[in-house]
Amino acid sequence: MPSQSPVLTVAAALAFAKTSTSPFLVQDSSTNISANADALAKMGAQLTHLTATDNNAITANVDDYLALAPKGTYLGFNIKDTVRAINSHAADLVAGYQVSGLTLPDGKVFQITLGGTEVLHALTFGIEDVITLAQEGITVPLGVYENAAVISANATTLAKLGKQLASVFITDYSPIETDVASFLVLGPKITSGVYSNFNIKDSAAAINAHAAKISANIAEVNELILSDGTVISQVSGREFFPLEHIMVLSSIGEATQLAKEGITALPVGVVESISTFAADAAAMVSLGKHLVAVWLSDFGNITINATDFLVLAPKLQPPFSFVTQFVINDTAQHIVASLNKLQGLTGQIDSITLTDSGTATVAITAKQYAHDAATLAKISTAYHLSLSGETAAHVAQAAADSHVTAIAVTDTAAHVYAKLNDLASHADKLSGITLTDAGTPTLTLSGLQAAHSMAVLDTISSPYLLSIKAAANVINGLDLSGVQNAQIELEPTLLKIPLVVNAHISGLNLSLIDLSGDSINEKAYGPSGVELDIVHNGAVTQQLFFAHNTSADLQLIGVDPGIVHVL
C-alpha cells in the first residue's frame, strides 16, 4: 500500500472523494461499510483497499460485492439481492471465496456453514437451507454440510438437485442410507475425505441394473441392505485395497451370499487367510467372473488342485501374492490338460504332486515338452513322460531325460534315415514312428544298417517300402517278422549260401546277381511257401527259400521272365 494514500473512515472517504481524485484506503466497521456499499463501489479504482474493523460480514448486493470483494483479503459478504441477480453471477460468487451468506428479497437469510469454496466449488449450507434455496429458484452450485442421519432422510430430495448439488460433506462420518438411484447422484459428490459413506438399501435387481455405476464409486459403499433384510458389509479399511472398482468383502461367505441373493453383476473381491484358502477354493471358483480379486491376510503355501489354481492364482493381489506359493495336488491327466496354462504361472507354483496310484504317466506332445519344461520341473513325485509328435532329430535329447520312457516320432522318411543311429541307440524308448511323407516313402538300407536298426524298423507303423541290399548270409540273420505295414524288397548282393526268408516280402531284386545262361525254377516250399532254384548247365547252383510267399505274390525284379519256370 502506498504510504501517501490516506486511511479513512467511510464518512471521511465520501467527503474526500468529492474534492480529490487521489487514491485512499477505507477502514471502518462492517455496519458502516454495508450502509454505504453502493457509494464505495462507485469509487472504483480510487478506493485501493477496504478493511472491516470487526469480524462481521458486509451486506451488499451482487454488483457491490463484485466491486468491493477484490479490495479486501479477509472480507466476508452477505449477499442481499434478487434470485435473478444471484443466479446471473453464480460463477463469480462461487469463485470469490468470500460469500458467507445469502439474503433473498422475501427476507430469508441463509448462512454458509462451511467455507473453502475453492475446494468445494459451491456455496455450502445445511441441508434445510440447500433445499429451500433450490425451491426459491437459486441455481448457484450448492454444497451440503450435514450429519448422515439428516442427509439420509433427505437423500431423495437432494438427488433431485442433480448437477446443482456440487458436494456433500458428512459432519459425523456416519454412513448415509439411501437407495441406488440417490447413491448414484450423491456418491460422486462426497468431499469429506473418508471411505464407506453409504449404506445402499435396495433390491438385487436395482443393484444389478446399475452395477457398473455403483462400482465406479464402490469406495463410498459401506453396506448393501437388500429387500429381504440381508446385509452385506464391505471390509473395514477399504482405502487400503487399491482396486477401486470392486466391493471388497471380509469372507467368501459374504461373496457367496451376495451371489445367492442374485447380485452377480457387481464385481467383488474377498479377503482370505492361508489356513482357509484351500477349503474355500471351490466356493471362490464357483463365483466365476463375479470374483475378480483375492487378498491374503497372511502368507505361506496353499495346497489346491490345478483347476482351482488356474482360476484363483491370477486373482491374488499384492502384497502377499508376491510371497505366496501354491502346491498343486492333482492327477496326471488334469495336469496335462492344464499344462500350457500352468506354464504361464510357474512363478506362483512351489511344487506339483501327482495323486495317481503308482507311478503316473504324463502323456504330452513334443511341443509341450519343449514349451512347458518349467512346469514339468515342478513335479515332485515320480512320473513317466510319454512324448508324441517328436522329430527324429530330437529323440536323443529327449531320451536323455530320465523321466522320458516313451517317444512317438512323427517325421519324414529322410529325417528318420538321417538319424537312424540315434534312433537305434534309444530304441528302447521308441513307442512308434509315423512317416509324414506324401505317398509311400522308401527306406533303402544295407544289411548292417538293417541289422543295427531292426528295433527301430519294427516301430514304424506307416506304409513304406523297406529295401535291404545285402549278402544272403546277412539277410538270413535278419528277423523281419516284427516289421509292420511295410513292403519289403530284398536285393541280394551274394548268394554263396541258400537265402532263407521267414517273413513275407513283396519283391526280390536279383539285378546284382549274374544270371547269364541261368534259368530259375519255382516250386512249392513247405505248406505255403515258394522255392527258387537257379540252374546253370542243368545243375542247381543257388537256392532261395521264402516261407510266407507264393509264386503269385513274389515279384521278381531284374529278371528276364523268359528264364523263370514254375514247376
Secondary structure, DSSP 8 states (H G I E B T S, - for coil): --TTS-EE-HHHHHHHHHH--S-EEEEE-HHHHHHTHHHHHHTGGGEEEEEESSSS-EEE-HHHHHHHGGG-SS--EEEE--HHHHHHTHHHHHHTS-EEEEE-TTS-EEE-SB--HHHH-SEEE-HHHHHHHHHTT--S-EEEEE-HHHHHHTHHHHHTTGGGEEEEEESS---EEE-HHHHHHHGGGB-SS-S--EEEE--HHHHHHTHHHHHHTGGGEEEEE-TTS-EEEB-S-GGG---TTSEEES-HHHHHHHHHTT--SS-EEEEE-HHHHHHHHHHHHHTGGGEEEEEESS-SEEEE-HHHHHHHGGGB-TTGGGG-EEEEEE-HHHHHHTHHHHHTTGGGEEEEEE-SSSSEEEEEEHHHHHHTHHHHTTB-S-EEEEEEEE-GGGHHHHHTSTTEEEEEEEE-HHHHHHTHHHHHHTGGGEEEEEE--SS--EEEEEHHHHHHHHHHHTTB-S-EEEEEEE-HHHHHT---TT--SEEEEEEES--SS-EEE-S--SEEE-TTS--TTEEEEEEEETTTEEEEEEEETTEEEEEEEETT--TTT-EEESS-GGGEEE-
